[in-house]
Each structure stands twice: as structure tokens, then as C-alpha cells.
Amino acid sequence: MRKKSILLAGATALFLSTPALAYNHDPLALQAKALQDDVAYDIVEGLTTEIGARQAGTEAEARARDWAVAKLNTLGFSNVRSEPYMMPTWIRGKETAAVISPFPQQLAVTALGNSGSTGDKGLSAEVVYFATLADLVAAPEGSLSGKIAFVSHAMKPTQDGSSYGAFGPARFVGPNIAAKKGAAAIIIRSAGTDYHRNPHTGNTNFEKGVTPIPAGALSIPDAENLERMFARGKPVKLNLLLTPQNIGQQPSGNVIAELPGSDPSLGMIVIACHLDSWDLGTGAIDDGAGCAIITAAAKQVMAAGQAKRTIRLLWAGAEEVGLWGGNAYGEAHKGDNHALAMESDFGADRVWRVEFNLPEGASALADQVTTALQPPGIGRGQQKASGGADVQAIIKNGNLAVIDLQQDGTRYFDLHHTPDETLDKIDPEQLRQNVAAWTTVLSIVANSDADLTMAPAE
Amino acid sequence: MRKKSILLAGATALFLSTPALAYNHDPLALQAKALQDDVAYDIVEGLTTEIGARQAGTEAEARARDWAVAKLNTLGFSNVRSEPYMMPTWIRGKETAAVISPFPQQLAVTALGNSGSTGDKGLSAEVVYFATLADLVAAPEGSLSGKIAFVSHAMKPTQDGSSYGAFGPARFVGPNIAAKKGAAAIIIRSAGTDYHRNPHTGNTNFEKGVTPIPAGALSIPDAENLERMFARGKPVKLNLLLTPQNIGQQPSGNVIAELPGSDPSLGMIVIACHLDSWDLGTGAIDDGAGCAIITAAAKQVMAAGQAKRTIRLLWAGAEEVGLWGGNAYGEAHKGDNHALAMESDFGADRVWRVEFNLPEGASALADQVTTALQPPGIGRGQQKASGGADVQAIIKNGNLAVIDLQQDGTRYFDLHHTPDETLDKIDPEQLRQNVAAWTTVLSIVANSDADLTMAPAE
């Protein structure tokens, strides 16, 4: 029953929307062409091979910006430039963890972004086990004095990535909570879903006035090994060595490029990804793939001839460490004539769902997009589109319309923020399906003169 | 057609062999019981949790011997003891690799056993690429002076592990060849089949008179990244830092246990595994699983009542670094009354094939074993059984009969000698199938008074 009604809705959308819109482009023809795309793979192959890891605020990110400017110029985009800003920068040091007793052995650990340092000699202390973050929250104040908290969890793969929201807080806020309870340090089970000895890094944040404690993530096999040690009932003592440093304000920047439209009075479409990556992998998945997808799609639209609306590409800097690039863009460009924002930042696997946040008057446009996305296997979701991290500021500042092309995240958290985040993890066919989906949406929206002005935010 | 003839051969074997043998045990009843075994998992879970990595010649291997003696005593085996010997020991130091130009980035590297040291400052040199070991062999003498050789290959997974024989020589002999051609160092694509940033270690050997050069393995994603850099046509310069040391003669040892038979005049069955592991993983697969399988099977036989032949368990030391344990056993016990040798040292995945090297007069015994192994899905192979690494010396010294239970190696070289070699990689159901196969063979052979004396070696 449900299936039938969905099919009917699709057919209705097709009949309703087709006559309502005018096109310079044939979106389905562009979609078919984009399914043969090689530009996206070329971009992510080049970025991972010629730059690799590109942590925000480092010289590697600066080299990546130069690389991006050159690549976007070569591809024929207009107004390609870097927009610099400064940001506080934290860098990794040495990192080891070793069980001292009762079962001496090394554990695979990595520091979380903003972790404090143990000093060069490391820190030896008893470990207190918490099966969940809620258990840590429930621990009495002061009960962790001088100890290392160990927080585990049960994160499992989900297609929509919702498990990250459920279990990611062990990383996002666990260290701050442990610090406030007097812990000397914290280790967490990586916020990930794989079974490789590659811990997942990622930022953690300490409240103002809370001194950062050393905070590391264990690989999942190591976290489970440690849990087995606790199950044997003896006190567990660990030596933790993490020597990250804060190196102060460093240069970062956004890279921007444009595909000018024929009618500047129509608001532009800003499409985003982020150029920075964590330092452990080569940033193939997070978010080289995103930059590859949005750029290849814009290039497909470019090849079809000028559209009405300008498409602006934002390869944001410094997403991983606090959305510095997206915030800088949002501030610098809040006066620009934006109409709609989109972002690709969830790997390279196929788009499975489209979601909208458009004004009510643009429902025909949403129906048109929905229908055009059916050939590559994409259904319409019922959630309100919210955009990616790098367009949050400009969406808020400009009260922008949003379309989300949701990617399959089933294996995303096997790789996210690990050393394993490398080119070989990209499936070229699924990458092309992303380009086709993006090309479809851009070709429709960039040629639409529908009013995309959102009602004032409540 | 082929299938039919195989079925008929099995049926014939059943009718021929059943009346020819006498049993204290019912092998198929024991097999069914062994399919419910929990002893094997308990052993490998305990060894990896309570000891973890246990490199030969280190104090971790000594702790593992104590653990093994305690466990084998607890399980009720007789004559449990360590048999010590001394051996030269090489230990890992710091290890990093970084492309200096044209595309600066870190590569994941690990030192091969017996690698030389670069010294604490590392070694910076141009890299010379060889797509195969044959290409390195073909390089002119002296052409590598002062350079780092990089040897790649195309190893792919195989069920019988034969790809290791085909592509492993890049590790086994590549460094010696490069050293003789004047290379300052060598890096190889790991002898493995996975795509994780976990390089595969393993021993390499230098001929007498050849000074060991620094020799490392890159993870496969890193090796492919380096190949892509070469494909761009510019010279590649690398800094390699490997600081392993030889720490001289250190204690190692074998652990031996027995299940005494009722008729000491019948030669005993020696069943082997190795206790040592490489230092990077926890030795779950190589070879904690093997010790777990042979021991759990012997325990199943023990529970069924005394058999005719003695079964001796050899948990060999120092296999990975040169078969020191197997050689020490072969020398110390060459006068013992052995009849047959078997080993489990190829992971924890299911047995798919049985092979024999028995005297001609014992063909009914081979047929009986073959038939009894059909319920757990095991077919008979046509290769001559040769035994594992730790029983090579005693097979040669004693001219012993051999039965091989070949395990599925399709995913073995995803894990072999990497940090990823952890408990979670063991499938409890496949582990139990191994125990059932071993229990079946042991219960038949240990109750057989067939003459297993091999014809003199040619």
C-alpha cells in the first residue's frame, strides 16, 4: 500500500511540475552524461595523491588551497580565489597507551582534537570503566580524581548516520564531563563502526574555565580488549602518553569559485564541501569526495551552457576543528544575493534520499527535482533539509533555502577520521551517481526563476 | 560427472575402511560434540586478552609460556613443561616514512624483521620503483647506490594461500637483493591483501656477508599512493626512519603437553601450533587460533577416554623469526617414538581440504579419515601433506607421516602480521569447525594401530 502511494505521488509530481518550469538545460540528459563523469575521481585522486592529509591551520592545508585554486582555474571556473582568515591551531604529538597491569600490552590510541598533554613521561593511573556516557554522567563529582576515565558505547552502522548523533557525544562532551569530575585523563571507544586498529580522531571541546585533560580514542578492537580485562575483575592501570600542542593563531582560508549565471537578479546557489581533513588519513572521504562531487557537477552544468543563476563553489577551510571556514564565509558574504545552499560532506557512497527546505511557493520545484532524481534510485525523505556544516552560518545569516542530497552512510563511520580514509575506499560508480544527482539538482535549480525567498525565521 | 565419481569414491571408502579399524571412540559422535566446543575460543580469548602480542625472545613471550603451562595444566594435560633455548633477538624501534618531494606526506610503514637501522635521523634518498621483484632482480648491479628501492607486486587473496608463495618473496629476499645491488634501503608493498593503513611485518633474511639495510613494508593504500606519485613522472624523494636493534641472545622456549595413550609401543601423534606472535597484533590469528584448535581437539579426545596412541601438543616458540622452537624440538626429540605430525597455523577460518602423506599400507586409514570429514564439509585434496613450519624439523628428523587440515586462507593475508590481527577477527563457528575436524582426525588416528612407518626418504 505504502509503495503504491509513493509511486502515485511521483507520477503526480511529474505531471504537475513539468509545464511549470522553463529550462536552458535538459536535466535528464545532463544526468545521463554525469553518470559517465571522470572529473570527480580525477579531483579526489589528485588531492589525495598530490597533497594527502591537510589539517586546518597547517602548511599542508595551505598547499591544498594552492592546489584547489589551480584545479578550479584549470576546470574553467570564474573568480577563483582564496579568502584567508586566522584560527587557533592544535597539533598532534606522540601518542601511546599501554596497560601496565594486570595484563601488560600496548593499545592503539590517538589524541582527540583539543586534547591536553600528559607531558613527555606520560601519565600512569588506574582506569575507571563506564559502559556508556550516561554512566560517566552519573559518576559522583570528584570520584574520578587522579584517574583515567574509559567510556565505551555501542555505536553501530546506520544508513543515515544517525548513530553518530547517538554515540558521538562520548567524544564531543565526554572529555569535558570527565574533566569536571576531576579525571586526570579520558580514553573513549572510538566513535566508529569498524574493527581495525585505527582509532578515530575528531574534535572534542572543553567549556570555558575547564582545563583540557588528555583525551584519546582507542581503536574498537583495543576498547573491546580493555573491556575484557575489566570483565576479569582486577583493577586496570594504564600509562597514557599524549603530547599535543596548541601552536596559536595560524593562517587558514576558504577557496571560492563561480559559474556565473545569466541573470544576476536571481539569487545564487552556494554549494559547499570542505578542503581540510584530519591529519591521520588522506582526506579522500572526508571531504575530498565532497569537493570532487560538487565541482564535477558544476562542471557538467558549465559544459551544458550558461544557466540563469550563478553557482558558487565553497571549498571551505578548517571544518574539522570548529567550522572556521564556514563561519568566515557566512560573515564575509552575508550581504551577497544567495538563494539556496547545499553541501556534500558524507563520503562518496551513493545518494539515496533527497530532502528540501524550500518556501511553500516552490513546491513544484521540489516535485520536479524529486521526479528527476528517480532514475539514479533516489527517493524523497520527509525530514527538513538543513545543509552541511560549512553552510550553517550562511543559511542562518541569509535565511536560505536548502536541498540535501543524503548519502548512504552505512560504511562512513568505518573510515571517518581514521588513517584508513584513503582513495581506495572510493567506489567510482557510486561517486558518479553522486555527480549525476548533483548535476540534476543544479541544472534544474540554476535554471529556475522560482522565488526561493524563505519566510522569516520564527 | 566429476561430482558423481567423487561421491562414489567416498561411499566406497566408507565400506572398505569401516571394518578394517578398531576404535575406542566414535569419531562422528566426537565430531558432533566438538561442533559445540567452547574451549578453543576460551584459549584464544584468554591469550589475546591476558598476554596479547608475544614476540619471540621478549618478556611477553616468556609470560605467554607461563600462561600456556598454567592453561594446559588446568585443562588436565600431562607432562606439561617449558623446554627453553636461547635465540638471537631483533626488536622494532621508531618507524616513519615521509615523501619529501614532489608531494610531501606521511606514509604508513613498518620495519621487516632483521631490518637494518637508518639511525635516529633517518635516511633521505631518491626512490627507485620496481613494479615486481623480477624488475628488481633485473636492475644492473650498482644502479641502486645510495637509493631506496621500492618493490611492488600484485598479491591477491587465494583460498589455499598460494599467493603468499608467489608474492611473498618481495619480502623474503627483496631486501637481500637490493642490498647486494648497493641500495641504501628498501621499502616493499606489504605482502598482504587488505586495504587498511596497517603494514604487514614479517622476517626478511640477509645472506652471510651482506650487511642488512633498512627494510620496511608500506601499507597497501600507501604503496598505491606512492605508485600514483611515480605515475606523475617526477623524481620521488623519501625520508625513511627505522631504528630496530639486535639485542643479542635471549631466552625463548617451547611448551609441551601430553595426552598419554594406552599403548606406548604405538608411535605418538605430535600436534603443533606456535605460541609466539609478531609484535604488532595480539596474535589471535597467527597463531593463537592454532594453539586453541589443537588443544581444544585434544581435550575433546581426552574427555572421550584414553586412546591407544599418545598425543603430544607442541606450542612452539619463536616460529615467526626463524623456526627456533620447531628446530629445538626436532633436535631434542628426534629419538622419541613419533608416528605422525600435524600443525594448525593458518588462522581460524574453516578447514576445507584434507591431505595425507601416509605409508601405502595406511590407505584405509586415509579413506576412513576422508569419509569422516565429509559432514563438516571437508574434501580430500591431491597434494602430498607436508605439515606446518614447527613440525618440519621433526618430520625430517623422524621421517614422519603427516596429515594436513587445510584452512580457508581467503582473508588470512588481510590480517597476517598486522596490528589488525585481533580476537574480533575470529568467527566462533568456523573456529568450532576446525576443532571438530581436528577431533575427528585425532580420534581416528590415535585409536588406530595401523603401521605409520614411512618408507625411507629418497
Interface residues (C-beta under 8 A of the other chain):
Chain A: E45 T48 T49 E50 I51 G52 A53 A60 R63 P102 F103 P104 Q105 Q106 A108 Y195 H196 R197 N198 I220 P221 E224 N225 R228 M229 R232 G281 T282 T418 P419 D420 T422 L423 D424 K425
Chain B: E45 T48 T49 E50 I51 G52 A53 A60 R63 P102 F103 P104 Q105 Q106 A108 Y195 H196 R197 N198 I220 P221 E224 N225 R228 M229 R232 G281 T282 T418 P419 D420 T422 L423 D424 K425
